[in-house]
């Protein structure tokens, strides 16, 4: 979740409708995270897949 995203759904609500495998509250960024905070997004993606190697 990026703090300036277009929609900010509470985790409890989201878990009722989706199978959440990972949840990260980012310190900054918004809807276009790949353009705004590419390093934060890339590290979060790497951290998610690291245990699956």
N, C-alpha and C positions, 0 to 999 in steps of 0.2 A: 504494500500500500504506500503510495506516495502522497504526501500531505496536500498537494495542490491538484490532485486528480479531479476529474469531473464528478465522479461518484465515490462517496466514502461509505461503504456498507460496513456495519459492525460485524466483527468476526462471528459472533454467536448467530446472527441471522444468516450469514453466508454458509456456515457449516450445516445448517438445516437443509439447504438445497444443493450443496455441492460437496464432493469429496476433496477436502483441502489437504494437500500433501505438504505444503509449506506456506508460511505466512511471515512476512518481514515488514515491519514498520520502518520505512525509510526516513532519514532525517530531513531530506529536501527533495525537490523534484515535483513533477506533475504528470499530466496526461501523456506528454511526449517524452517519457523518461529516457529513451534511447538517445535522443538528441540533447536533452537537458543535463542528464547525469549519467553518461555512458559508463564511467568507471564503477559507479555504485551498482548499476544494473548488471554489468558483466560479472562483478564479484559475487553478487547474489545468485546469479545463474550458476556460476562455477561451484559455489558452496552447496547449492541444492544437488547437483549431480556428482559431487566428490564422493559421497558414500556409495554411490551406485557403480563405481568402477569395478 
